[in-house]
Amino acid sequence: MGLQRARWPAGYGRACDPRPSSWSVGVLLPGRHAGSLFPGGKRDPADQDVVHTALRETHEELGLVVPEDHVWGILQPVYDQNKTTIAPVLAGVGPLDPQSLKPNPEEVDEVFALSLAHLLQMENQGYTHFRKGSHYHYTMPVFLHGPHRVWGLTAAITEFALQLIAPGAYQPRLVISGLPRV
């Protein structure tokens, strides 16, 4: 797993605010009705690649302009239940106050940010087992923050990013039966 700059199939772009030099990383999480977190959406015909999709969606949903030269790269694509390709895009956005954002009320219910320190604290980490028949099929990470639970694909993408941003400081939770741990 690593960062790359490529043209993945149309899918969702994701952006977060990792700043490893200061270790005060924030992950931007705009809450939505469908329970999806992170800015993202389908690729428009005018988008050159998933990076442009992620930057456009981040601006449309949060009013946040992220220059293309702040993009670190693209994580390995993941797939949702409908087999839609999701290409997580990591970008540095510097110090960010969620109150300074202008969320689109038609797409975003709430915006909150989690620091790297918060995400790395064991008391803010959990996991959920999913069964298939009588045995566990896979285990997914869960990140806790007050009334918020970051889980599902959002938590998996966050976990992949943490493994790159803070290698050795985060113990992965994602386990899929029959597959090696990443």
N, C-alpha and C positions, 0 to 999 in steps of 0.2 A: 504494500500500500504506500502511495506517495503522491506528491503533487505533480501535475502535468498540465500542460497547456495544449489543448487539442480541440477538435471539432467533434463533440459527442452528438449522438442523435438528439433530436428535439426533446426537451424535457423541462424540468424545473431547475432554476438556478437558485443557489443558496449563498448567503453572505454572512460572515460573522466578523468580529473585531478582535483578531488575535494580535497582541503586541508582546512577543516573548522577551524583548529586551527589558521591559519594565515589570513583567509578570503581573500586570494589572489588566489582564485580558477580560474583555466582556463579550458575551454571546448575546446578540440581539434576538429577542424572541417576540415577534408580534403575534398575539393570540388571535385566532380566527374562530368563526362559528363551527367549522368542520373539525376543529381540534388540531389543525396543522399549524406548525410554528416555522419560523424563518421566512424571510421574503422569498417569493418564488412564483413561478407561473409558466404557462406554456410559451414556447418560442414563437415569436412573431416572424412573418416572412422577411421583415426588414432587419432582423437580428442576424449579425454575421456568424455568431457562434453562441454557445451557452454562457460564456462570460458576458457578452452583450445582453443576453436575456436576463442574467442575474442582476447586472447593473441597472438595466431599465426597470425591472420589477422592484428592486430596492428603492429606486427613485419614485416610482408610481405608488408603492404601498406605504413608504415611510417618509417621503420627501427628502431622502438622504442621497446626495450626489457623491458617488465613489468614483474617483478618477481611475481609468483603466490601468495606469501604472502603479496603483495600490493593490492590484490583484496579485496574490501570491501564486495561485494556481488552482487546479481542479482536482478534487479528490476522486478516487475511483468511483464510477457510477454505481448507484444502488437502484433497486426496483421496488415499487410499491405493490400492493395486492393486485392491482390491475395490470401489472407488468409495465407500467410507465417508467421510463428512464428518468432518474433524478441525478443530476450532475452537481454535487456540492462544490460551490466556488468559495474559496477562502480569500479574504481581502483585509488589509489593515485599514481601519478607518480612524485611528488615533483615539484620543480621549473623547468619550461620547456621553452626553447627558440625554437619556431617553426623553426628558421633558422638552428638549430642543427640537425633537422630530415633529413632523406634520403628518401623522398617520391618516391614510385614506379611510374614512368611516365606513365606506362600502366594503372594504376588504379587511380591515384591522379593527379588532375589538379593544385590544390593550397591548401596550409595549412594556416589556420589562427586560432588564439586563442582568446577567449573572457573571461575576468575576471568575477568573481562572482559579483564584484562591478558594472561592466558594465551591466551584465544581470539583476541586481536588480534595476537599474535606470529606472524610469517610461518612460523617453523619449526614451529609447531603447526597449520598449515593445509595442506591438500592438496585433491585433487580426484580423482574417479573418472569416467572416460568410459564410457558405456554405448552399445553398438552396436545398430543395427537394420539387419540385412543387412550391407552392406559399408561403411557409413559411421557416424560417430558420431551418435547420436540425441539424447543429452543428456549434460550434465556436471553432476555433483553435488559439493557441498563435502564435505570430510572434516575433522574436527577430531581432533587427536592428543593423547593424555594418557597417558603411560606405556604400560601394556598395553592401554589402551582406545582404540578408534576410534569416534568418533561420526559416523555416516554415514546415508544414506537420508533419510527424511522428518524424522528428528530433527535432522539437520544442516541440512536446508533450513529448518526452522522456526527453528533457532538463527540461521541466516543472516538471515532476515527480521527477527528481533529485533535482531540486531547493526546492521542498517541503520537501525533506528529509534533505538537506544540510542547508537550511536557513528557518526553520519553522517560520511562522509568518512574515517574511520579504518579502515574495513573495505572491502576490494575484493571484491564479490560473485563467486561461482564458479558459481552455478546458471545453466545455459544449456540451453534446450530448442530443438532444431532447428526453425526456422521461426517462433519466437516471439522478440520483443524481450527484452533483459535487463531485469530488474526492479531 
